[in-house]
């Protein structure tokens, strides 16, 4: 793929796809490029650095692609009869749009970002409801450590409850937990069909004296400041000073707000 500067006809080459590139689209800010390729992948490119994020999920050639008006999402479609909506920030698929009986040759967003239009070789076009992006707004998360201070027998479990509130729209919140000992855990997704509040849970099992914190980081939507919950453990009996981090298989919503 080549990006040309019209004023002097100079250009830059962006390499990464292993087969023909079928479609190229700029994001609204002009800082990212989206490509669809016969190698069954799409890529989001940083125009300034030339680096790319690989979008993997299609099982056949990807023929068409488009950014959402907000630039937070991208949609791709191809010969596997499906269209896919992606998170630009994480490169993860958010929604698979299935229904066409033949390959999808064209896909795009409506101007307000609420709908996706697909055109197919099955002689039909479809209008799909898209995950809201431009009007998807969330509050800064709140995370609490329970208990924040422990003195007594060890090992002890410190639980963390994080409150995530969507103020408007619908969509997917992508988040992750980070430990004060520099460990970063796998990102998770929380889907909202409407404005609501949900709670997620994390915990550490601490085996010795320790002072630290747990952080919740919102990866999408972007621009949300990460939050920390600090805690201190003082064991009645001396033990290893290094904490043993234990995680739940899946962070789960809590039925009631976390205590302050």
N, C-alpha and C positions, 0 to 999 in steps of 0.2 A: 504494500500500500504506500502511496506517495501523497504528501500534503504539499501543495504548491503555494508560493507567495506571489500573488498576481502582479505586484509592483515591479518585480525584477525577474520573474519566472524561475527563481530558485526553488528548491524543494527539499524535503526530508523524506527518508525512507523508513517505514515502520515495518519491521519483520517479526514474524511469530507464527502466523498461520501456515499450515502444511499443505493447503490446497487453495483453490480459487476463492477470492473474496467477492461476495455477491452484492453486498450492500454496505454503505457507510453513512453514518449520521452524526452530526455535531450535537452536543448537549446545549441547552439554552444559554449557558454562560460562555460557550466557545472554548472551554478548557479541556473537554473530554471528547473522545471519538468512540463510536460504537460500530463494530464490524460483525458481519455474518459470513460464514465460510462453508465451503464444501467439506471441510474437515470435521463437520458435525459440532463445531464450537462457535461461540461468539466471544468477542473480547471488548473490554472497556479500556481505552488507551488514554494516558495522560499526555496531552499535547506538548507540554513543557519538557517532560523528562523522557518521553518515548516508552515508558514502562507500561505494562498492561496487566489486566486482571482477567483471568480465564473464566468463562461461563460455560460449565459442563452440565449436560443434561439431555440434550437432543440425541436421538439415535440414528439420525440421517442428516443429509445436507441441510444447512440453515440458509434460507433464501432471503429473508427480510428481517429488518430490525429497526427499532425506533426508541428514542428517549421519551419519557413522560415530560409534560410541560414544566414540571418542577425540577426535573433532572435527578430526582431521587430514585426513580424506577426506570427500567428498560424492558421492552418487550421484543421477543424474537419468535420466528415461525419458520417452518420448513417442511421437508419431505416426509417427516414422521407423522404428519397430519395434526400436529399440535402447535399451540403457541404457549410461550412461557413468559411470565412476568418475574423480573429479577430485582433484587436489591442492588443498586449501584455501589453502595458503601461496602457491602460484605461479599458480593458476588454469589449470593445464595438465591435459589429459586423460591419465589413466594407463592405463585399460583401456576398450575398447569391448566390450560384451556383446551379441553378435548371435546370433539363433536363432529368435526369435518371428516368426510369419508375419503378424501384425497389430500394431496399435498397442499399446503397453504403457501401461496405465492406472494402475498402482500399483507403487512400488518402495520398499524399505526394507532396513535392515541387521538382522542378528540381534543379540541383546544383547551377544555377545562380539566382534562386528565381523568374524568370520571368513567370513560368508556374506551374500549379497545375495539377496533374494526379489523376483521380478517376477511380475505378474499381467497377462494380455493378453487382448485381444478375440479371439484365436485359440482361446479356450476352454481354455488351459493356463496353468499357473504353473510357474516354474522357480526352482531354488535354484542359485546360482552361488558358486564360491569367490572371495572378495574378497581384494585385496592386504592383507596383514596390516598393521595400524597400531598397535593398542594394545600389541603385544608386539615391535614393530620397534625394535631398539636397535643403535646403532652406536658405535664408539670415536671419540674425537677424532682427526681425520685427521693424518697426518704428511707434511710436504712437504720435499724436499731440493733444493738447487741443485747442479748438476754442471757445471763446477767452482764451488765457492763463491768462489774467488779466482783471478783470471787476470791475469798480467803477461806481455806479449809482443805478438805480432802481432794486429792487428785488421783487419777485423771478426772477431768471435768469437761462437759460439752458446753460450748458457747454457741448459741443459736443466733442467726441473723435473719431478720424479717425486713424485706424491702417492699415499699409501697410504690406502685406505678399507676399513675392516673392519666387517662386520656381525656382532654378537655373538649376536643372537637374532631369530627371525621372518623374514619375507620382505617385500619391498616395493621401493620406488624411492627412491634417494638423488638429490636434486636439488642440484647444486653449480655454482659458477662460479669463474673466476680473475679476480683484480684486480691491475693493475700498480701499482707505486709512483709512476708518473706520472699516477695518477688515472683511468686507463682501466679500464672494467669490461666484461668480455666476456660474451657470451650464455650463459645458463644451460644446463647439460647434464644428462642423466639417466643413471643407472647402475642397472640392475635386478638385484636379488638374489632368487633362488628359495629360497635357504637361507643360513645363516650362512657367510660366506666372506670372503676378502680379494681386492681388485682394485686395480690401479694405473692411474692416468691420467697423461698426459704433456702438457707444455706447454713452449714455449721462446721465447726472445728472441734476436734477432741484434743484437748491440751493436757499434756502429761507432766509439765513442770512449770516453774515460775516463768511468766511471759507477759510482756506488754506489747500490744500490736493493734492492728485494725483490719477490717474487711472493707473492700471498696466495691461498689456497683457502678459499672460504666455502661452508658447507653451508647451503642454504636449507630443505631438508627431509630428515629430520625436524628440527624446530626445537630450539633450545637447545644447539647444538653451537658451541663457540668457534672462530672462524676462526684459521687458522695461517699463518705467514709463513716464507719461506726467503730469507735475505739473501745478497747477493753483491756483489763488487767487481771492477771491470775497470780495469786500468791498461795502456794501450796503449803499445807501444814507439815508435810514430810518432803524432804529434798528429793527432787527427781531430775531427770534429764531436762536441761533448759530449752531443748528444741521442740517445738510443737509438732504434733502429728496431725496433718490435715486430712479430714475425712469429709467426703461429699455425698449427698444424696444422689441416687441414680438419675433423677429428674427433679429440678426445683418445682415445687407444687404450689398452686394458689392456696392461701390461707383463708378460712371462712370469716375471719374477723380481723380488724386492724391490729398491727403489732403494738404491744405496750410501748409507751414512751421510755 
